[in-house]
Amino acid sequence: MDDIESISPSLPSKTRSNLPQSTIVTTRKTNATKDQSKHQSKHQSKHNNTQPSLNDHAAIPGSQTVWLKTFGCAHNVSDSEYMAGLLNAYGYRLAPDEDKASADCWVLNSCTVKDPSEASFVNLIREGQERGLPIVVCGCVPQADRKAKFLKGVSVIGVQQIDRIVEAVETSLEGNTVRLLSKSTLPSLDLPKVRRNPLIEIIPLSTGCLGNCTYCKTKGARGKLGSYTPSAILKRAQQASREGVMEIWLSSEDTGAYGIDLGTSLTSLLELLTTEVTGNVMFRLGMTNPPYILDQMEGVCKALNKPNVFSFLHVPVQSGSDRVLVGEGGMNREYTRGEFERVVDQVVEGVEGVTVATDIICGFPNETEQDFGLTMEMMEKYRFGICNISQFYPRPGTPAARMTRIDTKIVKNRSRKISKFFNSLDPYSKMSGSTVDVWFGVDKDNTKTKSVGHTKSYVKVLVPLDDDLVGCRGTVEIGKVSRFHVEGRVVEGSVIRLVPKPAGGGGLIVGGRKGEDNCDELNYRVGGTGDAGACGTGGCGGEEKKEGGECCGGESCGGGGEKKEEGRGEEQMDKKRGGKGGEEDKVGVSDKQKYVLGAGITIGLTLVSLGVYKSLKRKK
């Protein structure tokens, strides 16, 4: 049968009432569908050997396993945490990377900032299709480039529809594809959530931005600025504090622009949060661009000096040349180098020990050797402890993509030159022999022999591995200083527990079933290797970049290289349907008892939800 495309009326009535007019559902009787059926049959056979099955196991909502992969910035990570929370609240299991082949459906949350990250994402789509798996694509890529050929045959959710992830997964598992790309309202911050890091809450202050950078595709995906109300953000932060997080990251495409659309400001929000949120929580401010933070520097410095705010500011500059920043044929960054330097000078003067991070894009189309020389001059002047360096990559559909590119060899040489200088710096030399307070999370170093913490200036600190430090603050005597971190020993008797140690080390369901440990099911992975905001050249936050290489982060709009790490919908989903289906282990219960209990709960929940499910099931 030929491919059949139809508008939303082909869906059951309940589903149709929840879909926007632009939603398209496609039934495809193709080889891919046949492969998917074989995949489901294989999983059915596998499950039959281990647990009771119903006649139509694949059709039971919430009985399958989903693999969730995330690329990009902290905002994307937050979106994935919400989607994971919704899926888990509906009974879906979340597969870790090593078990992705056994998953029944793949959910890929994409980033449109750089070519390398998008290429990795496209390769995963192809891999999943070759396996015959239903795939749901989320994030900025489908929102910004909805007609991309690689999106054919997969379900698509835009950045403003993340609260409809369960609907998309269920439709995809039935063999159909759904496209949910209409722009709607901000999704609630109270949705269920699965934190990637159980001690870190990421709160999106807003989505979209006010800029029009010529190289950036994020504006096309996230749209114009849309801010959450201060009361909604405060409520979420207070809830996170009660749930035992140690850090709250305030993220958006541009935190400095927060509230302009609401008649409020970032500094007002910071004052509200730092005075009203109780508990042992440290706030960390995400990336901000110079134009909207410049007039707020007094308030920003006041906030960064508070004991419950990390003294850390990420302000991308991208170039040291005004001709590149604001000149004709340039980036259209809406600020000059002088304005950027005013921001840096004020925060360095006003906040003791502050860490200032910035981003550089090398080889923008109109960048001359003189322009690059001005960038090097600025780097030598400020000697930034953190600088995320990227090579320019043209993003399809942006004005910069139509500009004449500089020879690749020249771009690489400039990138190597600035990286060599950056790597030669020794920003932490004065810390040797000092004692500093350190906040310890769940992270370990790459060798798994060191516990990782951060100072108030968000400098990375390594100490001998001690799991009991998780969730604590302690005094560390610094003995060794490296380019991207310092090492030391914890002073005896200095450790204070700030928050309860997470059971199992991570993966807490919050919002829907707050605080419930579900580590084995929630160990989903986030693409990227560092920490970032959303629209610079990322990889900030004091995280270590690969020594000897270029620090090319997840926040870059138009930068190249490998990424480093740093919502909205039309209606709320009913959080009460589904259930875990007896997945959680209970102490003192035998495997046989758990087996019977799990089967009983699964069957019981299926029967109870039969009426709802019939309305959701696609008409034959």
Secondary structure, 3 states (H helix, E strand, C coil): CCCEEEEHHHCCHHHHHHCCCCCEEEECCCHHHHHHHHHHHHHHHHHHCCCCCCCCHHHCCCCCEEEEEECCCHHHHHHHHHHHHHHHHCCCEEECHHHHHHCCEEEEEECCCCHHHHHHHHHHHHHHHHCCCCEEEEEHHHHHCCCCHHHCCCEEECCCCHHHHHHHHHHHHCCEEEEECCCCECCCCCCCEECCCCCEEEEECEECECCCCCCCCHHHHHCECEECCHHHHHHHHHHHHHCCCCEEEEECCCHHHCCHHHCCCHHHHHHHHHHHCCCCCEEEECCCCHHHHHHHHHHHHHHHCCCCECCEEECCCECCCHHHHHCCCCCCCCCCHHHHHHHHHHHHHHCCCCEEEEEEEECCCCCCHHHHHHHHHHHHHHCCCEEEEEEECCCCCCHHHHCCCCCHHHHHHHHHHHHHHHHHCCCCHHHCCCEEEEEEEEEECCCCCEEEEECCCCCEEEEECCHHHCCEEEEEEEEEECCCCEEEEECCCCCEECCCCCHHHCCEEECCCCCEECCCCCCCEECCCCCCCCCCCCCCCCCCCCCCCCCCCCCCCCECCCCCCCCCECCCCCCCCCCCCCCCCCCCCCHHHHHHHHHHHHHHHHHHCHHHHHHHCCCC
